[in-house]
Amino acid sequence: MIIEIFTDGAAKGNPGRGGYGALLRFNGVVKELSEGFRMTTNNRMELLAVIVALESLKTNQYPVHIYSDSKYVIDSIAKKWVFNWQKTGFKGKKNQDLWLRYLAVHPKFNLVLHWVKGHAGHIENERCDVLAVNAANGNNLQIDEVFEKSKDDSSLF
Protein backbone atom coordinates (compact mmCIF):
# COMPACT_ATOMS: atom_id res chain seq x y z
CA MET A 1 0.00 0.00 0.00
CA ILE A 2 1.21 3.48 -0.86
CA ILE A 3 0.04 7.05 -0.44
CA GLU A 4 -0.10 8.95 -3.73
CA ILE A 5 0.22 12.72 -3.89
CA PHE A 6 -0.35 14.60 -7.15
CA THR A 7 0.45 18.32 -7.22
CA ASP A 8 0.46 21.38 -9.41
CA GLY A 9 1.01 25.10 -9.06
CA ALA A 10 -0.17 28.04 -11.10
CA ALA A 11 0.59 31.74 -11.38
CA LYS A 12 -1.09 34.37 -13.52
CA GLY A 13 1.93 36.46 -14.19
CA ASN A 14 5.18 35.42 -12.63
CA PRO A 15 4.95 36.96 -10.11
CA GLY A 16 1.21 37.39 -9.93
CA ARG A 17 -1.89 35.77 -8.52
CA GLY A 18 -1.20 32.13 -7.88
CA GLY A 19 -2.47 28.93 -6.39
CA TYR A 20 -1.66 25.33 -5.75
CA GLY A 21 -3.64 22.14 -6.03
CA ALA A 22 -2.98 18.72 -4.55
CA LEU A 23 -4.79 15.44 -4.79
CA LEU A 24 -4.01 12.79 -2.18
CA ARG A 25 -5.07 9.17 -2.66
CA PHE A 26 -4.83 6.24 -0.29
CA ASN A 27 -6.74 2.98 -0.26
CA GLY A 28 -9.50 4.35 -2.51
CA VAL A 29 -9.97 7.58 -0.55
CA VAL A 30 -9.24 10.88 -2.31
CA LYS A 31 -8.68 14.25 -0.68
CA GLU A 32 -8.14 17.53 -2.53
CA LEU A 33 -6.31 20.60 -1.23
CA SER A 34 -5.96 24.04 -2.79
CA GLU A 35 -5.30 27.63 -1.84
CA GLY A 36 -4.79 30.89 -3.70
CA PHE A 37 -2.40 33.79 -3.12
CA ARG A 38 -2.55 37.39 -4.30
CA MET A 39 1.14 37.67 -5.29
CA THR A 40 3.51 34.74 -5.73
CA THR A 41 5.38 32.71 -8.35
CA ASN A 42 4.73 29.46 -10.14
CA ASN A 43 7.74 27.75 -8.54
CA ARG A 44 6.57 28.75 -5.07
CA MET A 45 3.14 27.27 -5.75
CA GLU A 46 4.61 24.05 -7.19
CA LEU A 47 6.72 23.60 -4.06
CA LEU A 48 4.00 24.67 -1.64
CA ALA A 49 1.62 22.07 -3.08
CA VAL A 50 4.08 19.31 -2.15
CA ILE A 51 4.72 20.75 1.31
CA VAL A 52 1.06 21.22 2.24
CA ALA A 53 0.19 17.73 1.00
CA LEU A 54 2.96 16.15 3.08
CA GLU A 55 2.06 18.25 6.13
CA SER A 56 -1.54 17.06 5.87
CA LEU A 57 -0.62 13.37 6.18
CA LYS A 58 -1.49 11.76 9.50
CA THR A 59 0.80 8.75 9.12
CA ASN A 60 4.24 7.94 7.86
CA GLN A 61 3.61 4.20 7.90
CA TYR A 62 3.42 3.88 4.10
CA PRO A 63 5.66 4.95 1.24
CA VAL A 64 4.59 8.26 -0.31
CA HIS A 65 4.74 8.68 -4.09
CA ILE A 66 4.75 12.31 -5.22
CA TYR A 67 3.79 13.16 -8.80
CA SER A 68 4.58 16.66 -10.05
CA ASP A 69 5.07 18.33 -13.41
CA SER A 70 7.64 20.67 -11.86
CA LYS A 71 11.23 19.88 -12.81
CA TYR A 72 12.21 22.57 -10.29
CA VAL A 73 10.68 20.59 -7.42
CA ILE A 74 11.43 17.05 -8.57
CA ASP A 75 15.03 17.70 -9.62
CA SER A 76 15.84 19.81 -6.56
CA ILE A 77 14.86 16.91 -4.31
CA ALA A 78 15.76 13.84 -6.39
CA LYS A 79 19.16 15.22 -7.40
CA LYS A 80 19.73 16.33 -3.78
CA TRP A 81 20.36 19.95 -4.74
CA VAL A 82 18.22 21.22 -1.85
CA PHE A 83 20.40 19.43 0.69
CA ASN A 84 23.49 21.15 -0.74
CA TRP A 85 21.67 24.49 -0.74
CA GLN A 86 20.93 23.95 2.94
CA LYS A 87 24.63 23.36 3.66
CA THR A 88 25.54 26.65 1.95
CA GLY A 89 22.76 28.60 3.66
CA PHE A 90 20.78 28.83 0.41
CA LYS A 91 23.22 31.45 -0.87
CA GLY A 92 21.81 32.86 -4.09
CA LYS A 93 18.79 30.52 -4.04
CA LYS A 94 15.17 31.54 -4.10
CA ASN A 95 12.36 30.23 -1.90
CA GLN A 96 14.52 29.48 1.13
CA ASP A 97 11.49 29.78 3.43
CA LEU A 98 9.62 27.07 1.55
CA TRP A 99 12.65 24.82 1.14
CA LEU A 100 13.27 24.99 4.89
CA ARG A 101 9.64 24.07 5.46
CA TYR A 102 10.05 21.14 3.05
CA LEU A 103 13.25 20.01 4.75
CA ALA A 104 11.42 19.91 8.09
CA VAL A 105 8.86 17.42 6.76
CA HIS A 106 11.08 15.45 4.35
CA PRO A 107 12.72 13.09 6.89
CA LYS A 108 9.36 11.90 8.20
CA PHE A 109 8.51 10.01 5.02
CA ASN A 110 9.78 7.37 2.63
CA LEU A 111 9.39 9.43 -0.55
CA VAL A 112 9.41 8.32 -4.17
CA LEU A 113 9.36 11.16 -6.71
CA HIS A 114 7.83 11.04 -10.18
CA TRP A 115 7.96 13.75 -12.82
CA VAL A 116 4.91 13.83 -15.11
CA LYS A 117 4.55 15.91 -18.23
CA GLY A 118 2.17 18.80 -17.61
CA HIS A 119 -0.89 19.43 -19.76
CA ALA A 120 -0.48 16.05 -21.42
CA GLY A 121 -3.69 14.34 -20.34
CA HIS A 122 -2.46 12.89 -17.02
CA ILE A 123 -5.82 12.77 -15.22
CA GLU A 124 -4.62 13.60 -11.72
CA ASN A 125 -2.21 16.29 -12.92
CA GLU A 126 -4.99 17.89 -14.95
CA ARG A 127 -7.23 17.87 -11.86
CA CYS A 128 -4.50 19.52 -9.79
CA ASP A 129 -4.10 22.16 -12.50
CA VAL A 130 -7.82 22.93 -12.28
CA LEU A 131 -7.57 23.19 -8.47
CA ALA A 132 -4.53 25.50 -8.71
CA VAL A 133 -6.00 27.78 -11.39
CA ASN A 134 -9.37 27.99 -9.60
CA ALA A 135 -7.58 28.88 -6.37
CA ALA A 136 -5.55 31.59 -8.15
CA ASN A 137 -8.76 32.99 -9.65
CA GLY A 138 -10.62 32.91 -6.35
CA ASN A 139 -11.74 35.80 -4.20
CA ASN A 140 -10.26 34.59 -0.92
CA LEU A 141 -6.57 35.05 -1.77
CA GLN A 142 -3.98 34.70 0.95
CA ILE A 143 -0.85 36.81 1.35
CA ASP A 144 2.40 35.02 0.53
CA GLU A 145 4.03 37.06 3.28
CA VAL A 146 7.65 35.99 2.83
CA PHE A 147 7.52 36.53 -0.93
CA GLU A 148 5.79 39.90 -0.72
CA LYS A 149 8.08 41.07 2.09
CA SER A 150 11.18 40.13 0.10
CA LYS A 151 9.83 42.10 -2.88
CA ASP A 152 9.06 45.10 -0.67
CA ASP A 153 12.54 45.02 0.87
CA SER A 154 14.24 44.95 -2.53
CA SER A 155 12.46 48.14 -3.54
CA LEU A 156 14.27 50.03 -0.76
CA PHE A 157 17.54 50.08 -2.74
Secondary structure, 3 states (H helix, E strand, C coil): CCEEEEEEEEEEECCEEEEEEEEEEECCEEEEEEEEEEEECHHHHHHHHHHHHHHHCCCCCCCEEEEECCHHHHHHHHCCHHHHHHHCCCCCCCCHHHHHHHHHHHHHCCEEEEECCCCCCCHHHHHHHHHHHHHHCCCCCECCHHHHHHHHHHCCC
